[in-house]
Amino acid sequence: MSTIIANIYDPLLGITYAFGNILTLTFLSWLYKETWSDPRK
């Protein structure tokens, strides 16, 4: 709900928030793959 309000009042803030979420998900996915490929690390 807060994301919708943020998009209404400040589209740039909403875009930044969404971009941040994408970066976080990408990093976590990469980190998971790295750990899965070599469990000894």
PDB file of N, CA, C and O in Angstrom:
ATOM      1  N   MET A   1       0.839  -1.199   0.000  1.00  0.00           N
ATOM      2  CA  MET A   1       0.000   0.000   0.000  1.00  0.00           C
ATOM      3  C   MET A   1       0.873   1.248   0.000  1.00  0.00           C
ATOM      4  O   MET A   1       0.587   2.215  -0.706  1.00  0.00           O
ATOM      5  N   SER A   2       1.938   1.220   0.795  1.00  0.00           N
ATOM      6  CA  SER A   2       2.827   2.380   0.885  1.00  0.00           C
ATOM      7  C   SER A   2       3.514   2.644  -0.455  1.00  0.00           C
ATOM      8  O   SER A   2       3.804   3.792  -0.794  1.00  0.00           O
ATOM      9  N   THR A   3       3.774   1.568  -1.219  1.00  0.00           N
ATOM     10  CA  THR A   3       4.419   1.735  -2.524  1.00  0.00           C
ATOM     11  C   THR A   3       3.509   2.485  -3.479  1.00  0.00           C
ATOM     12  O   THR A   3       3.971   3.327  -4.249  1.00  0.00           O
ATOM     13  N   ILE A   4       2.208   2.183  -3.435  1.00  0.00           N
ATOM     14  CA  ILE A   4       1.238   2.856  -4.296  1.00  0.00           C
ATOM     15  C   ILE A   4       1.181   4.340  -3.954  1.00  0.00           C
ATOM     16  O   ILE A   4       1.174   5.188  -4.847  1.00  0.00           O
ATOM     17  N   ILE A   5       1.139   4.651  -2.668  1.00  0.00           N
ATOM     18  CA  ILE A   5       1.100   6.047  -2.226  1.00  0.00           C
ATOM     19  C   ILE A   5       2.376   6.765  -2.663  1.00  0.00           C
ATOM     20  O   ILE A   5       2.327   7.912  -3.106  1.00  0.00           O
ATOM     21  N   ALA A   6       3.509   6.092  -2.538  1.00  0.00           N
ATOM     22  CA  ALA A   6       4.785   6.692  -2.927  1.00  0.00           C
ATOM     23  C   ALA A   6       4.796   6.991  -4.422  1.00  0.00           C
ATOM     24  O   ALA A   6       5.316   8.022  -4.849  1.00  0.00           O
ATOM     25  N   ASN A   7       4.222   6.087  -5.219  1.00  0.00           N
ATOM     26  CA  ASN A   7       4.177   6.302  -6.660  1.00  0.00           C
ATOM     27  C   ASN A   7       3.289   7.483  -7.012  1.00  0.00           C
ATOM     28  O   ASN A   7       3.566   8.199  -7.974  1.00  0.00           O
ATOM     29  N   ILE A   8       2.232   7.695  -6.251  1.00  0.00           N
ATOM     30  CA  ILE A   8       1.321   8.804  -6.521  1.00  0.00           C
ATOM     31  C   ILE A   8       1.991  10.136  -6.180  1.00  0.00           C
ATOM     32  O   ILE A   8       1.915  11.086  -6.959  1.00  0.00           O
ATOM     33  N   TYR A   9       2.640  10.207  -5.030  1.00  0.00           N
ATOM     34  CA  TYR A   9       3.221  11.465  -4.570  1.00  0.00           C
ATOM     35  C   TYR A   9       4.596  11.731  -5.180  1.00  0.00           C
ATOM     36  O   TYR A   9       4.935  12.879  -5.469  1.00  0.00           O
ATOM     37  N   ASP A  10       5.382  10.685  -5.375  1.00  0.00           N
ATOM     38  CA  ASP A  10       6.732  10.875  -5.891  1.00  0.00           C
ATOM     39  C   ASP A  10       7.130   9.677  -6.758  1.00  0.00           C
ATOM     40  O   ASP A  10       7.663   8.689  -6.252  1.00  0.00           O
ATOM     41  N   PRO A  11       6.867   9.768  -8.072  1.00  0.00           N
ATOM     42  CA  PRO A  11       7.158   8.648  -8.992  1.00  0.00           C
ATOM     43  C   PRO A  11       8.628   8.242  -8.950  1.00  0.00           C
ATOM     44  O   PRO A  11       8.949   7.059  -9.066  1.00  0.00           O
ATOM     45  N   LEU A  12       9.519   9.213  -8.784  1.00  0.00           N
ATOM     46  CA  LEU A  12      10.946   8.902  -8.745  1.00  0.00           C
ATOM     47  C   LEU A  12      11.276   8.025  -7.544  1.00  0.00           C
ATOM     48  O   LEU A  12      12.096   7.112  -7.643  1.00  0.00           O
ATOM     49  N   LEU A  13      10.638   8.303  -6.410  1.00  0.00           N
ATOM     50  CA  LEU A  13      10.856   7.511  -5.211  1.00  0.00           C
ATOM     51  C   LEU A  13      10.387   6.075  -5.435  1.00  0.00           C
ATOM     52  O   LEU A  13      11.046   5.127  -5.009  1.00  0.00           O
ATOM     53  N   GLY A  14       9.251   5.921  -6.103  1.00  0.00           N
ATOM     54  CA  GLY A  14       8.721   4.589  -6.396  1.00  0.00           C
ATOM     55  C   GLY A  14       9.650   3.815  -7.312  1.00  0.00           C
ATOM     56  O   GLY A  14       9.882   2.621  -7.119  1.00  0.00           O
ATOM     57  N   ILE A  15      10.186   4.517  -8.323  1.00  0.00           N
ATOM     58  CA  ILE A  15      11.101   3.867  -9.263  1.00  0.00           C
ATOM     59  C   ILE A  15      12.379   3.441  -8.545  1.00  0.00           C
ATOM     60  O   ILE A  15      12.887   2.340  -8.759  1.00  0.00           O
ATOM     61  N   THR A  16      12.886   4.320  -7.699  1.00  0.00           N
ATOM     62  CA  THR A  16      14.101   4.015  -6.945  1.00  0.00           C
ATOM     63  C   THR A  16      13.883   2.821  -6.025  1.00  0.00           C
ATOM     64  O   THR A  16      14.753   1.959  -5.897  1.00  0.00           O
ATOM     65  N   TYR A  17      12.711   2.775  -5.384  1.00  0.00           N
ATOM     66  CA  TYR A  17      12.382   1.683  -4.476  1.00  0.00           C
ATOM     67  C   TYR A  17      12.318   0.359  -5.232  1.00  0.00           C
ATOM     68  O   TYR A  17      12.852  -0.654  -4.780  1.00  0.00           O
ATOM     69  N   ALA A  18      11.652   0.381  -6.401  1.00  0.00           N
ATOM     70  CA  ALA A  18      11.526  -0.829  -7.213  1.00  0.00           C
ATOM     71  C   ALA A  18      12.903  -1.281  -7.707  1.00  0.00           C
ATOM     72  O   ALA A  18      13.215  -2.471  -7.697  1.00  0.00           O
ATOM     73  N   PHE A  19      13.723  -0.316  -8.139  1.00  0.00           N
ATOM     74  CA  PHE A  19      15.069  -0.627  -8.632  1.00  0.00           C
ATOM     75  C   PHE A  19      15.911  -1.243  -7.519  1.00  0.00           C
ATOM     76  O   PHE A  19      16.670  -2.184  -7.749  1.00  0.00           O
ATOM     77  N   GLY A  20      15.770  -0.707  -6.324  1.00  0.00           N
ATOM     78  CA  GLY A  20      16.499  -1.238  -5.178  1.00  0.00           C
ATOM     79  C   GLY A  20      16.085  -2.670  -4.877  1.00  0.00           C
ATOM     80  O   GLY A  20      16.923  -3.513  -4.556  1.00  0.00           O
ATOM     81  N   ASN A  21      14.789  -2.939  -4.983  1.00  0.00           N
ATOM     82  CA  ASN A  21      14.299  -4.295  -4.739  1.00  0.00           C
ATOM     83  C   ASN A  21      14.860  -5.266  -5.770  1.00  0.00           C
ATOM     84  O   ASN A  21      15.240  -6.386  -5.430  1.00  0.00           O
ATOM     85  N   ILE A  22      14.912  -4.835  -7.038  1.00  0.00           N
ATOM     86  CA  ILE A  22      15.438  -5.689  -8.102  1.00  0.00           C
ATOM     87  C   ILE A  22      16.914  -5.995  -7.853  1.00  0.00           C
ATOM     88  O   ILE A  22      17.355  -7.133  -8.011  1.00  0.00           O
ATOM     89  N   LEU A  23      17.668  -4.976  -7.465  1.00  0.00           N
ATOM     90  CA  LEU A  23      19.095  -5.174  -7.185  1.00  0.00           C
ATOM     91  C   LEU A  23      19.287  -6.142  -6.025  1.00  0.00           C
ATOM     92  O   LEU A  23      20.164  -7.005  -6.068  1.00  0.00           O
ATOM     93  N   THR A  24      18.462  -5.997  -4.987  1.00  0.00           N
ATOM     94  CA  THR A  24      18.566  -6.866  -3.815  1.00  0.00           C
ATOM     95  C   THR A  24      18.254  -8.311  -4.189  1.00  0.00           C
ATOM     96  O   THR A  24      18.969  -9.228  -3.786  1.00  0.00           O
ATOM     97  N   LEU A  25      17.181  -8.514  -4.963  1.00  0.00           N
ATOM     98  CA  LEU A  25      16.803  -9.864  -5.370  1.00  0.00           C
ATOM     99  C   LEU A  25      17.881 -10.482  -6.253  1.00  0.00           C
ATOM    100  O   LEU A  25      18.195 -11.665  -6.123  1.00  0.00           O
ATOM    101  N   THR A  26      18.449  -9.673  -7.155  1.00  0.00           N
ATOM    102  CA  THR A  26      19.502 -10.172  -8.039  1.00  0.00           C
ATOM    103  C   THR A  26      20.728 -10.590  -7.239  1.00  0.00           C
ATOM    104  O   THR A  26      21.322 -11.636  -7.499  1.00  0.00           O
ATOM    105  N   PHE A  27      21.105  -9.757  -6.256  1.00  0.00           N
ATOM    106  CA  PHE A  27      22.274 -10.050  -5.427  1.00  0.00           C
ATOM    107  C   PHE A  27      22.053 -11.319  -4.610  1.00  0.00           C
ATOM    108  O   PHE A  27      22.943 -12.165  -4.520  1.00  0.00           O
ATOM    109  N   LEU A  28      20.861 -11.452  -4.013  1.00  0.00           N
ATOM    110  CA  LEU A  28      20.564 -12.637  -3.208  1.00  0.00           C
ATOM    111  C   LEU A  28      20.556 -13.887  -4.080  1.00  0.00           C
ATOM    112  O   LEU A  28      21.027 -14.943  -3.660  1.00  0.00           O
ATOM    113  N   SER A  29      20.016 -13.768  -5.305  1.00  0.00           N
ATOM    114  CA  SER A  29      19.980 -14.897  -6.226  1.00  0.00           C
ATOM    115  C   SER A  29      21.397 -15.311  -6.609  1.00  0.00           C
ATOM    116  O   SER A  29      21.716 -16.500  -6.634  1.00  0.00           O
ATOM    117  N   TRP A  30      22.251 -14.320  -6.910  1.00  0.00           N
ATOM    118  CA  TRP A  30      23.649 -14.596  -7.258  1.00  0.00           C
ATOM    119  C   TRP A  30      24.380 -15.230  -6.085  1.00  0.00           C
ATOM    120  O   TRP A  30      25.137 -16.185  -6.259  1.00  0.00           O
ATOM    121  N   LEU A  31      24.152 -14.699  -4.891  1.00  0.00           N
ATOM    122  CA  LEU A  31      24.801 -15.214  -3.697  1.00  0.00           C
ATOM    123  C   LEU A  31      24.387 -16.666  -3.455  1.00  0.00           C
ATOM    124  O   LEU A  31      25.215 -17.501  -3.090  1.00  0.00           O
ATOM    125  N   TYR A  32      23.099 -16.961  -3.663  1.00  0.00           N
ATOM    126  CA  TYR A  32      22.595 -18.318  -3.481  1.00  0.00           C
ATOM    127  C   TYR A  32      23.233 -19.272  -4.490  1.00  0.00           C
ATOM    128  O   TYR A  32      23.611 -20.390  -4.139  1.00  0.00           O
ATOM    129  N   LYS A  33      23.351 -18.829  -5.741  1.00  0.00           N
ATOM    130  CA  LYS A  33      23.946 -19.668  -6.783  1.00  0.00           C
ATOM    131  C   LYS A  33      25.416 -19.928  -6.485  1.00  0.00           C
ATOM    132  O   LYS A  33      25.902 -21.045  -6.663  1.00  0.00           O
ATOM    133  N   GLU A  34      26.130 -18.887  -6.028  1.00  0.00           N
ATOM    134  CA  GLU A  34      27.548 -19.036  -5.698  1.00  0.00           C
ATOM    135  C   GLU A  34      27.735 -20.055  -4.573  1.00  0.00           C
ATOM    136  O   GLU A  34      28.635 -20.894  -4.629  1.00  0.00           O
ATOM    137  N   THR A  35      26.886 -19.975  -3.561  1.00  0.00           N
ATOM    138  CA  THR A  35      26.968 -20.899  -2.432  1.00  0.00           C
ATOM    139  C   THR A  35      26.599 -22.312  -2.867  1.00  0.00           C
ATOM    140  O   THR A  35      27.205 -23.286  -2.422  1.00  0.00           O
ATOM    141  N   TRP A  36      25.595 -22.415  -3.745  1.00  0.00           N
ATOM    142  CA  TRP A  36      25.124 -23.721  -4.189  1.00  0.00           C
ATOM    143  C   TRP A  36      26.159 -24.399  -5.088  1.00  0.00           C
ATOM    144  O   TRP A  36      26.314 -25.619  -5.043  1.00  0.00           O
ATOM    145  N   SER A  37      26.871 -23.606  -5.910  1.00  0.00           N
ATOM    146  CA  SER A  37      27.827 -24.182  -6.854  1.00  0.00           C
ATOM    147  C   SER A  37      29.049 -24.756  -6.130  1.00  0.00           C
ATOM    148  O   SER A  37      29.667 -25.707  -6.607  1.00  0.00           O
ATOM    149  N   ASP A  38      29.394 -24.173  -4.973  1.00  0.00           N
ATOM    150  CA  ASP A  38      30.561 -24.646  -4.222  1.00  0.00           C
ATOM    151  C   ASP A  38      30.286 -24.550  -2.720  1.00  0.00           C
ATOM    152  O   ASP A  38      30.615 -23.543  -2.094  1.00  0.00           O
ATOM    153  N   PRO A  39      29.688 -25.583  -2.145  1.00  0.00           N
ATOM    154  CA  PRO A  39      29.301 -25.562  -0.718  1.00  0.00           C
ATOM    155  C   PRO A  39      30.500 -25.451   0.216  1.00  0.00           C
ATOM    156  O   PRO A  39      30.332 -25.114   1.388  1.00  0.00           O
ATOM    157  N   ARG A  40      31.714 -25.727  -0.278  1.00  0.00           N
ATOM    158  CA  ARG A  40      32.894 -25.698   0.587  1.00  0.00           C
ATOM    159  C   ARG A  40      33.308 -24.281   0.958  1.00  0.00           C
ATOM    160  O   ARG A  40      34.058 -24.095   1.916  1.00  0.00           O
ATOM    161  N   LYS A  41      32.838 -23.279   0.223  1.00  0.00           N
ATOM    162  CA  LYS A  41      33.215 -21.884   0.491  1.00  0.00           C
ATOM    163  C   LYS A  41      32.664 -21.440   1.839  1.00  0.00           C
ATOM    164  O   LYS A  41      32.874 -20.298   2.246  1.00  0.00           O
TER     165      LYS A  41
END
